[in-house]
Amino acid sequence: MKRHFCSFLVLISLFGSVFGQEKPTAFINARIIPIVGQPIEQGILLVQNGKITAVGDARTVRLSSDVQIVDLKGKVIMPGLVDTHSHIGEGSGADGSGPIQPDVRILDSLNPRASSLQRAQSGGLTTVNVMPGSGSLNSGQTLYIKLRDNTVKVDDLLIMLADGRYAGGIKFANGTNSLRTGGATSSGASSGNFPGTRAKSVALVREQFIKAQEYKAKIAKAGDDKTKLPPRDLAMESLADVLDGKRVVHFHTHRHDDILSVLRLQKEFGFKVVLQHVSEAWKVADEIAAAKVPSSIILIDSPGGKLETMDINFTNGAALEKAGGLVGFHTDDYITDSRLFLRSAGLAVRAGMSRDKALYGMTMAGAIMLELQDRVGSLEPGKDADFIVLSGDPLSVYTRVEQTWIEGKNVFNRSNPIDYLTAVGGYGASKDRTIHLDCFDGDLGGQE
């Protein structure tokens, strides 16, 4: 990720790093949208050691004499955006060698220096579920990351859980993506093991979960006797985690019949699931809500490409809200450019979703789907200091993300020329490359 070397950029970098230290920092006079609770006019957001320590106004938040003040009069502060389905970082998962590969980890292919991570920062994203593709019924394990700056290895992006594991789910898919009718896959491997119908797709998934149940039973039966343990099976270990509730299933699904197939699988095996895309959610919103399964939707203003998405509708958010379902949003970046993520909430509201639930969907709902609601998704004391500074109302097309903060550190600042270029430039502005001749004064150290 970016490093600033010329004098002007060093000052900005220092601006970001100072506020990440132990001294408390108060962001004052902005309109604060905490998501949980009512907006606060002329609010105060107090941050220290990467955490939020207080949120309120001058009547409720007392400032110590050593506090650093950042006056954001006329601006809006809200939590960092949570993207529940993205492909930034140029990672890839399962290949064409088989339809179900739960042992594959996106962790092992994510590029932590990819410029797409900075592009996401400029859109106000702070927490992202990075997924492998959907060309297989199961294409591997996903990764929940924080878009921290100056990362050199994937470990720098990880969100660690209390039990020592890194946070992540697993990607499943149904519908046309994982169907093969003959020939070879895009990787050149034979398609003979892949399903040719929707019914066969479900049968293969059921088969693997039953194997995982049997694998778990053998381990339980062995008890403390290691000589009786079955041979280690990485694929079965991953699916066993799913059955134990340690890993959420993120299920790519579009058509109403495919959505109901997922709900049947979930009921049979009892795993936690988030429905991803759900283009035809408006047709089965009551069924989704009754199953108490959350939906992460995508709103594409130029739909096309797949026949199974022909009935996608902007009213998905409104229909799911009315039915009582939990609704979040995702980019599927590059399907929706991360820089335009806030527009999803605006489009949903335009189609009938409430303003409060749309903003909740961009933040807290996503945090719940990733099981990170105790850390991110709202501005509350004790949570990570992940927030964005906006030029105006978050649903206005004229509003811009001016700053993005993660754990109390400024990772994007629109006044920084390089950050500005990332935010407004075309495809090439965020293309990974080494700059040897550029429009900036000073040495950029060969960084993009």
C-alpha positions as a Python dict, from the first residue, in 0.01 Angstrom:
ca = {
    (1, 'M'): (0, 0, 0),
    (2, 'K'): (105, 360, -40),
    (3, 'R'): (405, 526, 118),
    (4, 'H'): (460, 903, 108),
    (5, 'F'): (811, 1035, 55),
    (6, 'C'): (796, 1391, -76),
    (7, 'S'): (773, 1670, 182),
    (8, 'F'): (408, 1760, 132),
    (9, 'L'): (301, 1399, 154),
    (10, 'V'): (517, 1338, 461),
    (11, 'L'): (320, 1608, 642),
    (12, 'I'): (-6, 1435, 557),
    (13, 'S'): (137, 1101, 663),
    (14, 'L'): (241, 1251, 995),
    (15, 'F'): (-107, 1397, 1033),
    (16, 'G'): (-247, 1045, 1008),
    (17, 'S'): (12, 878, 1231),
    (18, 'V'): (-1, 1129, 1517),
    (19, 'F'): (-369, 1064, 1566),
    (20, 'G'): (-302, 693, 1588),
    (21, 'Q'): (-96, 738, 1905),
    (22, 'E'): (-192, 740, 2272),
    (23, 'K'): (-294, 1105, 2290),
    (24, 'P'): (-674, 1140, 2267),
    (25, 'T'): (-818, 1309, 1960),
    (26, 'A'): (-1157, 1478, 1942),
    (27, 'F'): (-1330, 1524, 1609),
    (28, 'I'): (-1575, 1805, 1674),
    (29, 'N'): (-1857, 2006, 1515),
    (30, 'A'): (-1948, 1747, 1252),
    (31, 'R'): (-2290, 1593, 1212),
    (32, 'I'): (-2236, 1243, 1348),
    (33, 'I'): (-2443, 949, 1222),
    (34, 'P'): (-2362, 674, 1474),
    (35, 'I'): (-2602, 424, 1305),
    (36, 'V'): (-2703, 293, 1648),
    (37, 'G'): (-2891, 593, 1787),
    (38, 'Q'): (-3001, 926, 1648),
    (39, 'P'): (-2774, 1161, 1449),
    (40, 'I'): (-2588, 1413, 1662),
    (41, 'E'): (-2563, 1772, 1546),
    (42, 'Q'): (-2231, 1942, 1627),
    (43, 'G'): (-2115, 1611, 1762),
    (44, 'I'): (-1792, 1498, 1923),
    (45, 'L'): (-1616, 1173, 1839),
    (46, 'L'): (-1337, 1096, 2086),
    (47, 'V'): (-1069, 847, 1981),
    (48, 'Q'): (-769, 702, 2162),
    (49, 'N'): (-544, 401, 2105),
    (50, 'G'): (-739, 298, 1798),
    (51, 'K'): (-1071, 281, 1983),
    (52, 'I'): (-1373, 505, 2021),
    (53, 'T'): (-1389, 630, 2378),
    (54, 'A'): (-1690, 863, 2356),
    (55, 'V'): (-1959, 983, 2117),
    (56, 'G'): (-2192, 1271, 2189),
    (57, 'D'): (-2203, 1649, 2204),
    (58, 'A'): (-2058, 1920, 2428),
    (59, 'R'): (-2312, 1838, 2699),
    (60, 'T'): (-2222, 1469, 2725),
    (61, 'V'): (-1853, 1444, 2629),
    (62, 'R'): (-1589, 1602, 2852),
    (63, 'L'): (-1256, 1678, 2687),
    (64, 'S'): (-929, 1667, 2880),
    (65, 'S'): (-668, 1939, 2852),
    (66, 'D'): (-431, 1724, 2648),
    (67, 'V'): (-681, 1632, 2377),
    (68, 'Q'): (-602, 1710, 2014),
    (69, 'I'): (-886, 1885, 1834),
    (70, 'V'): (-990, 1830, 1473),
    (71, 'D'): (-1264, 2073, 1373),
    (72, 'L'): (-1491, 1922, 1107),
    (73, 'K'): (-1758, 2190, 1092),
    (74, 'G'): (-1991, 2133, 799),
    (75, 'K'): (-1884, 1770, 756),
    (76, 'V'): (-2054, 1438, 831),
    (77, 'I'): (-1901, 1149, 1024),
    (78, 'M'): (-2034, 794, 999),
    (79, 'P'): (-1888, 447, 1057),
    (80, 'G'): (-1655, 297, 801),
    (81, 'L'): (-1841, 102, 535),
    (82, 'V'): (-1853, -277, 556),
    (83, 'D'): (-1841, -460, 223),
    (84, 'T'): (-1963, -817, 265),
    (85, 'H'): (-1853, -939, -79),
    (86, 'S'): (-1557, -810, -276),
    (87, 'H'): (-1275, -930, -499),
    (88, 'I'): (-1017, -659, -430),
    (89, 'G'): (-663, -777, -369),
    (90, 'E'): (-649, -985, -686),
    (91, 'G'): (-695, -1311, -501),
    (92, 'S'): (-823, -1631, -658),
    (93, 'G'): (-960, -1951, -512),
    (94, 'A'): (-1057, -2290, -648),
    (95, 'D'): (-954, -2397, -998),
    (96, 'G'): (-1118, -2624, -1253),
    (97, 'S'): (-992, -2946, -1097),
    (98, 'G'): (-1312, -3004, -901),
    (99, 'P'): (-1647, -2849, -813),
    (100, 'I'): (-1603, -2837, -433),
    (101, 'Q'): (-1273, -2721, -282),
    (102, 'P'): (-1323, -2603, 79),
    (103, 'D'): (-955, -2651, 159),
    (104, 'V'): (-855, -2360, -70),
    (105, 'R'): (-782, -2033, 112),
    (106, 'I'): (-800, -1686, -41),
    (107, 'L'): (-542, -1603, 227),
    (108, 'D'): (-281, -1775, 12),
    (109, 'S'): (-339, -1565, -298),
    (110, 'L'): (-435, -1216, -176),
    (111, 'N'): (-196, -939, -277),
    (112, 'P'): (-172, -697, 19),
    (113, 'R'): (-2, -433, -198),
    (114, 'A'): (-270, -431, -466),
    (115, 'S'): (-383, -80, -550),
    (116, 'S'): (-745, -197, -543),
    (117, 'L'): (-723, -190, -163),
    (118, 'Q'): (-644, 181, -175),
    (119, 'R'): (-926, 233, -422),
    (120, 'A'): (-1161, 80, -168),
    (121, 'Q'): (-1027, 309, 104),
    (122, 'S'): (-1116, 609, -113),
    (123, 'G'): (-1477, 487, -123),
    (124, 'G'): (-1497, 480, 257),
    (125, 'L'): (-1462, 103, 296),
    (126, 'T'): (-1283, -10, 610),
    (127, 'T'): (-1383, -377, 657),
    (128, 'V'): (-1414, -613, 360),
    (129, 'N'): (-1501, -978, 303),
    (130, 'V'): (-1264, -1079, 23),
    (131, 'M'): (-1402, -1377, -167),
    (132, 'P'): (-1283, -1627, -426),
    (133, 'G'): (-1493, -1650, -740),
    (134, 'S'): (-1815, -1842, -799),
    (135, 'G'): (-1715, -2075, -1080),
    (136, 'S'): (-1727, -2372, -842),
    (137, 'L'): (-1998, -2493, -606),
    (138, 'N'): (-1747, -2420, -333),
    (139, 'S'): (-1445, -2214, -428),
    (140, 'G'): (-1280, -2185, -91),
    (141, 'Q'): (-1243, -1987, 227),
    (142, 'T'): (-1301, -1612, 236),
    (143, 'L'): (-1107, -1355, 438),
    (144, 'Y'): (-1235, -1063, 644),
    (145, 'I'): (-980, -783, 633),
    (146, 'K'): (-922, -430, 757),
    (147, 'L'): (-790, -194, 487),
    (148, 'R'): (-496, -81, 696),
    (149, 'D'): (-226, 128, 531),
    (150, 'N'): (141, 53, 460),
    (151, 'T'): (91, -323, 460),
    (152, 'V'): (365, -551, 328),
    (153, 'K'): (213, -892, 397),
    (154, 'V'): (-137, -1030, 414),
    (155, 'D'): (-105, -1078, 791),
    (156, 'D'): (-113, -699, 829),
    (157, 'L'): (-473, -698, 701),
    (158, 'L'): (-611, -981, 911),
    (159, 'I'): (-879, -944, 1176),
    (160, 'M'): (-787, -1174, 1460),
    (161, 'L'): (-1053, -1338, 1674),
    (162, 'A'): (-1042, -1400, 2047),
    (163, 'D'): (-970, -1771, 1999),
    (164, 'G'): (-661, -1698, 1787),
    (165, 'R'): (-819, -1766, 1447),
    (166, 'Y'): (-826, -1509, 1172),
    (167, 'A'): (-1174, -1401, 1067),
    (168, 'G'): (-1323, -1543, 749),
    (169, 'G'): (-1609, -1739, 600),
    (170, 'I'): (-1648, -1979, 309),
    (171, 'K'): (-1785, -1924, -42),
    (172, 'F'): (-2054, -2140, -199),
    (173, 'A'): (-2241, -2080, -525),
    (174, 'N'): (-2532, -2216, -720),
    (175, 'G'): (-2705, -2125, -1043),
    (176, 'T'): (-2533, -2108, -1380),
    (177, 'N'): (-2182, -2009, -1265),
    (178, 'S'): (-2092, -2356, -1143),
    (179, 'L'): (-2267, -2555, -1417),
    (180, 'R'): (-2066, -2733, -1688),
    (181, 'T'): (-2224, -2899, -1987),
    (182, 'G'): (-1910, -3046, -2143),
    (183, 'G'): (-1573, -2942, -2275),
    (184, 'A'): (-1331, -2781, -2034),
    (185, 'T'): (-1331, -2514, -1766),
    (186, 'S'): (-1164, -2177, -1809),
    (187, 'S'): (-849, -2321, -1650),
    (188, 'G'): (-836, -2598, -1907),
    (189, 'A'): (-929, -2879, -1670),
    (190, 'S'): (-1193, -3133, -1761),
    (191, 'S'): (-1548, -3036, -1667),
    (192, 'G'): (-1654, -3397, -1614),
    (193, 'N'): (-1673, -3363, -1233),
    (194, 'F'): (-1885, -3050, -1245),
    (195, 'P'): (-2265, -3061, -1235),
    (196, 'G'): (-2472, -3005, -1546),
    (197, 'T'): (-2796, -2925, -1369),
    (198, 'R'): (-2919, -2738, -1063),
    (199, 'A'): (-3042, -3061, -904),
    (200, 'K'): (-2700, -3224, -939),
    (201, 'S'): (-2540, -2913, -789),
    (202, 'V'): (-2742, -2948, -470),
    (203, 'A'): (-2679, -3324, -460),
    (204, 'L'): (-2301, -3272, -469),
    (205, 'V'): (-2312, -3014, -190),
    (206, 'R'): (-2529, -3240, 27),
    (207, 'E'): (-2289, -3526, -32),
    (208, 'Q'): (-1993, -3326, 95),
    (209, 'F'): (-2173, -3204, 406),
    (210, 'I'): (-2273, -3561, 489),
    (211, 'K'): (-1908, -3664, 454),
    (212, 'A'): (-1816, -3379, 689),
    (213, 'Q'): (-2071, -3505, 944),
    (214, 'E'): (-1915, -3850, 925),
    (215, 'Y'): (-1566, -3702, 960),
    (216, 'K'): (-1674, -3517, 1274),
    (217, 'A'): (-1830, -3833, 1415),
    (218, 'K'): (-1505, -4027, 1369),
    (219, 'I'): (-1310, -3757, 1553),
    (220, 'A'): (-1561, -3754, 1836),
    (221, 'K'): (-1552, -4133, 1861),
    (222, 'A'): (-1170, -4133, 1879),
    (223, 'G'): (-1181, -3912, 2185),
    (224, 'D'): (-835, -3875, 2338),
    (225, 'D'): (-697, -4176, 2152),
    (226, 'K'): (-499, -4021, 1867),
    (227, 'T'): (-438, -4362, 1710),
    (228, 'K'): (-807, -4383, 1625),
    (229, 'L'): (-829, -4044, 1455),
    (230, 'P'): (-910, -4047, 1083),
    (231, 'P'): (-640, -3924, 843),
    (232, 'R'): (-631, -3545, 841),
    (233, 'D'): (-851, -3401, 564),
    (234, 'L'): (-822, -3025, 510),
    (235, 'A'): (-1142, -3007, 306),
    (236, 'M'): (-1342, -3191, 573),
    (237, 'E'): (-1185, -2978, 847),
    (238, 'S'): (-1315, -2667, 676),
    (239, 'L'): (-1665, -2807, 631),
    (240, 'A'): (-1661, -2930, 992),
    (241, 'D'): (-1597, -2569, 1097),
    (242, 'V'): (-1903, -2473, 895),
    (243, 'L'): (-2114, -2736, 1072),
    (244, 'D'): (-1979, -2620, 1410),
    (245, 'G'): (-2075, -2260, 1336),
    (246, 'K'): (-1715, -2139, 1325),
    (247, 'R'): (-1733, -2032, 961),
    (248, 'V'): (-2022, -1850, 790),
    (249, 'V'): (-2132, -1968, 445),
    (250, 'H'): (-2152, -1685, 192),
    (251, 'F'): (-2377, -1825, -78),
    (252, 'H'): (-2376, -1673, -427),
    (253, 'T'): (-2734, -1710, -550),
    (254, 'H'): (-2962, -1517, -787),
    (255, 'R'): (-3287, -1683, -897),
    (256, 'H'): (-3576, -1734, -656),
    (257, 'D'): (-3559, -2114, -693),
    (258, 'D'): (-3184, -2112, -625),
    (259, 'I'): (-3243, -1897, -317),
    (260, 'L'): (-3493, -2150, -182),
    (261, 'S'): (-3245, -2431, -252),
    (262, 'V'): (-2997, -2256, -23),
    (263, 'L'): (-3260, -2225, 248),
    (264, 'R'): (-3331, -2599, 224),
    (265, 'L'): (-2961, -2679, 261),
    (266, 'Q'): (-2932, -2444, 556),
    (267, 'K'): (-3230, -2606, 727),
    (268, 'E'): (-3095, -2958, 666),
    (269, 'F'): (-2741, -2897, 792),
    (270, 'G'): (-2792, -2604, 1029),
    (271, 'F'): (-2502, -2388, 909),
    (272, 'K'): (-2488, -2009, 930),
    (273, 'V'): (-2546, -1852, 592),
    (274, 'V'): (-2552, -1511, 424),
    (275, 'L'): (-2734, -1493, 92),
    (276, 'Q'): (-2518, -1302, -155),
    (277, 'H'): (-2664, -1109, -451),
    (278, 'V'): (-3022, -1251, -428),
    (279, 'S'): (-3127, -1078, -749),
    (280, 'E'): (-3481, -1215, -714),
    (281, 'A'): (-3512, -1163, -338),
    (282, 'W'): (-3823, -954, -398),
    (283, 'K'): (-4001, -1269, -515),
    (284, 'V'): (-3926, -1469, -198),
    (285, 'A'): (-3864, -1199, 63),
    (286, 'D'): (-4111, -1349, 311),
    (287, 'E'): (-3947, -1691, 288),
    (288, 'I'): (-3602, -1541, 344),
    (289, 'A'): (-3720, -1344, 646),
    (290, 'A'): (-3902, -1645, 791),
    (291, 'A'): (-3580, -1846, 774),
    (292, 'K'): (-3404, -1564, 964),
    (293, 'V'): (-3130, -1559, 703),
    (294, 'P'): (-2957, -1228, 619),
    (295, 'S'): (-2921, -1101, 262),
    (296, 'S'): (-2636, -901, 115),
    (297, 'I'): (-2764, -735, -200),
    (298, 'I'): (-2603, -560, -493),
    (299, 'L'): (-2764, -278, -688),
    (300, 'I'): (-2635, -251, -1042),
    (301, 'D'): (-2745, 56, -1236),
    (302, 'S'): (-2648, -108, -1565),
    (303, 'P'): (-2767, -469, -1527),
    (304, 'G'): (-2694, -735, -1782),
    (305, 'G'): (-2468, -1028, -1856),
    (306, 'K'): (-2649, -1321, -1696),
    (307, 'L'): (-2998, -1446, -1779),
    (308, 'E'): (-3048, -1546, -1416),
    (309, 'T'): (-3016, -1178, -1314),
    (310, 'M'): (-3269, -1049, -1565),
    (311, 'D'): (-3527, -991, -1290),
    (312, 'I'): (-3294, -805, -1053),
    (313, 'N'): (-3486, -517, -900),
    (314, 'F'): (-3387, -209, -702),
    (315, 'T'): (-3680, -286, -470),
    (316, 'N'): (-3493, -584, -321),
    (317, 'G'): (-3387, -379, -18),
    (318, 'A'): (-3735, -242, 40),
    (319, 'A'): (-3898, -585, -1),
    (320, 'L'): (-3659, -752, 243),
    (321, 'E'): (-3695, -465, 492),
    (322, 'K'): (-4074, -489, 476),
    (323, 'A'): (-4056, -866, 532),
    (324, 'G'): (-3836, -814, 838),
    (325, 'G'): (-3511, -951, 699),
    (326, 'L'): (-3161, -827, 773),
    (327, 'V'): (-3029, -646, 465),
    (328, 'G'): (-2673, -546, 383),
    (329, 'F'): (-2491, -438, 67),
    (330, 'H'): (-2182, -537, -125),
    (331, 'T'): (-1980, -424, -425),
    (332, 'D'): (-1865, -753, -577),
    (333, 'D'): (-1588, -519, -686),
    (334, 'Y'): (-1526, -462, -981),
    (335, 'I'): (-1899, -520, -1055),
    (336, 'T'): (-1958, -207, -849),
    (337, 'D'): (-1647, 5, -814),
    (338, 'S'): (-1566, 37, -443),
    (339, 'R'): (-1538, 412, -488),
    (340, 'L'): (-1911, 421, -564),
    (341, 'F'): (-2029, 196, -281),
    (342, 'L'): (-2231, 464, -100),
    (343, 'R'): (-2444, 497, -411),
    (344, 'S'): (-2594, 156, -332),
    (345, 'A'): (-2773, 298, -29),
    (346, 'G'): (-2902, 591, -235),
    (347, 'L'): (-3043, 364, -504),
    (348, 'A'): (-3211, 143, -244),
    (349, 'V'): (-3377, 443, -79),
    (350, 'R'): (-3492, 570, -415),
    (351, 'A'): (-3664, 234, -466),
    (352, 'G'): (-3847, 244, -133),
    (353, 'M'): (-3606, 132, 137),
    (354, 'S'): (-3597, 351, 448),
    (355, 'R'): (-3304, 584, 492),
    (356, 'D'): (-3214, 444, 834),
    (357, 'K'): (-3214, 81, 719),
    (358, 'A'): (-3014, 164, 406),
    (359, 'L'): (-2737, 328, 611),
    (360, 'Y'): (-2761, 42, 862),
    (361, 'G'): (-2717, -194, 568),
    (362, 'M'): (-2395, -22, 462),
    (363, 'T'): (-2244, -58, 808),
    (364, 'M'): (-2397, -248, 1099),
    (365, 'A'): (-2584, -512, 898),
    (366, 'G'): (-2262, -604, 721),
    (367, 'A'): (-2079, -622, 1053),
    (368, 'I'): (-2343, -864, 1183),
    (369, 'M'): (-2312, -1081, 872),
    (370, 'L'): (-1936, -1105, 930),
    (371, 'E'): (-1992, -1159, 1305),
    (372, 'L'): (-1785, -850, 1380),
    (373, 'Q'): (-2064, -638, 1528),
    (374, 'D'): (-1880, -602, 1859),
    (375, 'R'): (-1593, -427, 1680),
    (376, 'V'): (-1723, -240, 1375),
    (377, 'G'): (-2040, -113, 1209),
    (378, 'S'): (-2139, 171, 1442),
    (379, 'L'): (-1985, 457, 1636),
    (380, 'E'): (-2000, 340, 1996),
    (381, 'P'): (-1750, 352, 2285),
    (382, 'G'): (-1523, 49, 2287),
    (383, 'K'): (-1546, -20, 1915),
    (384, 'D'): (-1263, 18, 1666),
    (385, 'A'): (-1215, 378, 1555),
    (386, 'D'): (-1317, 304, 1195),
    (387, 'F'): (-1502, 600, 1047),
    (388, 'I'): (-1530, 822, 742),
    (389, 'V'): (-1558, 1197, 697),
    (390, 'L'): (-1802, 1304, 425),
    (391, 'S'): (-1848, 1639, 257),
    (392, 'G'): (-2225, 1618, 301),
    (393, 'D'): (-2523, 1387, 334),
    (394, 'P'): (-2422, 1024, 264),
    (395, 'L'): (-2710, 972, 19),
    (396, 'S'): (-2639, 1277, -194),
    (397, 'V'): (-2476, 1223, -533),
    (398, 'Y'): (-2273, 1538, -466),
    (399, 'T'): (-2118, 1402, -146),
    (400, 'R'): (-1755, 1287, -146),
    (401, 'V'): (-1556, 1075, 95),
    (402, 'E'): (-1293, 1317, 224),
    (403, 'Q'): (-1119, 1100, 482),
    (404, 'T'): (-1115, 735, 585),
    (405, 'W'): (-989, 632, 928),
    (406, 'I'): (-913, 279, 1045),
    (407, 'E'): (-834, 206, 1410),
    (408, 'G'): (-764, 574, 1466),
    (409, 'K'): (-530, 614, 1170),
    (410, 'N'): (-595, 821, 861),
    (411, 'V'): (-559, 586, 564),
    (412, 'F'): (-722, 805, 298),
    (413, 'N'): (-726, 1183, 268),
    (414, 'R'): (-872, 1344, -42),
    (415, 'S'): (-643, 1646, 2),
    (416, 'N'): (-346, 1417, -58),
    (417, 'P'): (-269, 1436, -434),
    (418, 'I'): (-204, 1063, -465),
    (419, 'D'): (-518, 974, -273),
    (420, 'Y'): (-711, 1221, -485),
    (421, 'L'): (-588, 1056, -803),
    (422, 'T'): (-696, 716, -668),
    (423, 'A'): (-1040, 856, -583),
    (424, 'V'): (-1117, 1028, -913),
    (425, 'G'): (-891, 872, -1173),
    (426, 'G'): (-996, 620, -1434),
    (427, 'Y'): (-903, 255, -1456),
    (428, 'G'): (-534, 332, -1494),
    (429, 'A'): (-521, 546, -1180),
    (430, 'S'): (-558, 236, -964),
    (431, 'K'): (-374, -6, -1188),
    (432, 'D'): (-83, -181, -1020),
    (433, 'R'): (238, -48, -1168),
    (434, 'T'): (565, 112, -1067),
    (435, 'I'): (578, 483, -1145),
    (436, 'H'): (911, 599, -1286),
    (437, 'L'): (789, 929, -1428),
    (438, 'D'): (489, 1108, -1281),
    (439, 'C'): (314, 1440, -1233),
    (440, 'F'): (419, 1485, -870),
    (441, 'D'): (716, 1676, -734),
    (442, 'G'): (962, 1482, -526),
    (443, 'D'): (1053, 1117, -498),
    (444, 'L'): (761, 878, -454),
    (445, 'G'): (992, 590, -396),
    (446, 'G'): (862, 394, -693),
    (447, 'Q'): (522, 354, -533),
    (448, 'E'): (194, 393, -719),
}
